[in-house]
Amino acid sequence: MKRDNRLPTVIQSLRNAIVSARPGARLPSVRTLVNEHRVSPATVERAFAQLVSEGLIEPRPGQGTFVRQARESTSEGADFSWQSVALGATRVDGGFMNTLLTVPPPESLILSMGYLPPDLQASSLLASALRQNSRRLELWDRLPIEGLEPLRTWFAREVGQGTVFSSHDVIICGGGQAAIATTFRALVPAGRPVLVETPTYSGAISAARATGLELVPVAIDEQGVRPDLLADAFRQTGARVFYSQPTFSNPSGTVLSAERRAVVLDIAAKARAFIIEDDWARDLDLTGTIPAPLAVSDQHGHVVYIRSLAKSAAPGLRVAAIIARGAASARLKSARCSDDFFVSGPLQAAALTVVSAPGWKRHLSTARTALIERRDALVSALNAELGSHVTFQVPSGGMHLWLRLPDHISDDAITADMARQGVVISAGRAWFPADPEGSFLRLTFAAPPASLREGVRRLAQVIREKI
Ligand SMILES: Cc1ncc(COP(=O)(O)O)c(C=O)c1O
């Protein structure tokens, strides 16, 4: 028993050997490894079996165990050039989204990222909730497309404050991004316009393009979307859908003002149009005075509401809700059916366990307190290092700060320079559905204060050289 505890060590040492070996190299024999690690032959066999299952090594009967050829080498000599004709032009701009999701090297300073960093994630709550629910065998069976009833009830109560929605209005999806993509596809025919704030979430831009929609940018100011321009855009384009983030918009941090909330709802009603309300940062309110969702004041089914748990728990909790009423709800269920049927049962149940646990409220409160401290650290560092060379609004929620650079400094050039220095930031242009209105960077204030300060110090050096 005791010896088996050394299995991870044996696997790790084999992994190290594999990384530095050439493909086809022979690994030490079972007997050598038994002596080296003072383990039983069965432990070595289990280590080999694990690495075989990962495709890293291959046993050759009678000869030994060998490092497998690198994956790329299996395409050596293959000619994939025919695929460019078969695929045609691309509508899916995976490039930027891939960059955003790429995990940077461990020593990087991360000043742009869409999720809470590991030290603020609800990982232990999640781990124990998943352990608990993975044993409930009924959850591995087929589930209703719209998701588990108790989880839908939780979302309905949470969003509608107990009065506005019922579980029938809620459809569970595999994360906010999936919810946006499904909603676009279900509500807007390909080729038709969709109105979006500018700047707006780059993932929504990408999903709209992938669906073949025409993006129509509508300008915002410090109170959110401009109602005059929104009404104009509906009139001019005949659009029937407006994708919006009324609360802590990513990237600008803007909150739609109380006066405009009613006006925007009224404009959508007059245009007989939907508003897709992406309420991604509701759990990340740093003021304690967050306005209610638009959906709560909508009587006639104009608002289709999206709420994800990945932002407040951890990126791996791929669970979100779409709340919709009327025929839109039926369309959305059909769209989910052609997407991926339903979200894994144990994951849905784990999500419910997490948000119902007493520790959830504590987790949210700890995350918010840390975000306030980190936002303030970023703001002080920017003021101290860059002063009047840059402009920004102090965000009151979410996790991003939208930094305007002097117009002659390229956001792309700065981002590339910073990447060379091991600092991850995002060039603002990816958040514009059409022409960028200036040069911007999106900075995230979720990293620990020391990283933020050091990142800004390096950023300021690079910017000052270009002023
Ligand atoms: C505004 C906004 N909406 C939706 C999402 C999607 O998040 P998830 O799919 O992890 O729920 C993101 C992620 O960055 C976002 O920033």
The ligand as an SDF file (V2000), in Angstrom:
LIG
                    3D

 16 16  0  0  0  0  0  0  0  0999 V2000
  -19.2330   40.1440  -21.0020 C   0  0  0  0  0  0  0  0  0  0  0  0
  -19.0190   38.6710  -21.0120 C   0  0  0  0  0  0  0  0  0  0  0  0
  -20.0500   37.8560  -21.2870 N   0  0  0  0  0  0  0  0  0  0  0  0
  -19.9070   36.5270  -21.3160 C   0  0  0  0  0  0  0  0  0  0  0  0
  -18.6900   35.9360  -21.0920 C   0  0  0  0  0  0  0  0  0  0  0  0
  -18.5950   34.4520  -21.1560 C   0  0  0  0  0  0  0  0  0  0  0  0
  -18.1560   33.8920  -20.0030 O   0  0  0  0  0  0  0  0  0  0  0  0
  -18.4110   32.3550  -19.6370 P   0  0  0  0  0  0  0  0  0  0  0  0
  -18.6420   31.6410  -20.9420 O   0  0  0  0  0  0  0  0  0  0  0  0
  -17.1630   31.8910  -18.9890 O   0  0  0  0  0  0  0  0  0  0  0  0
  -19.6010   32.3190  -18.7720 O   0  0  0  0  0  0  0  0  0  0  0  0
  -17.5750   36.7380  -20.8280 C   0  0  0  0  0  0  0  0  0  0  0  0
  -16.2550   36.1470  -20.6130 C   0  0  0  0  0  0  0  0  0  0  0  0
  -15.2290   36.7910  -20.7120 O   0  0  0  0  0  0  0  0  0  0  0  0
  -17.7510   38.1470  -20.7670 C   0  0  0  0  0  0  0  0  0  0  0  0
  -16.7400   38.9590  -20.4830 O   0  0  0  0  0  0  0  0  0  0  0  0
  1  2  1  0
  2  3  1  0
  2 15  2  0
  3  4  2  0
  4  5  1  0
  5  6  1  0
  5 12  2  0
  6  7  1  0
  7  8  1  0
  8  9  2  0
  8 10  1  0
  8 11  1  0
 12 13  1  0
 12 15  1  0
 13 14  2  0
 15 16  1  0
M  END
$$$$
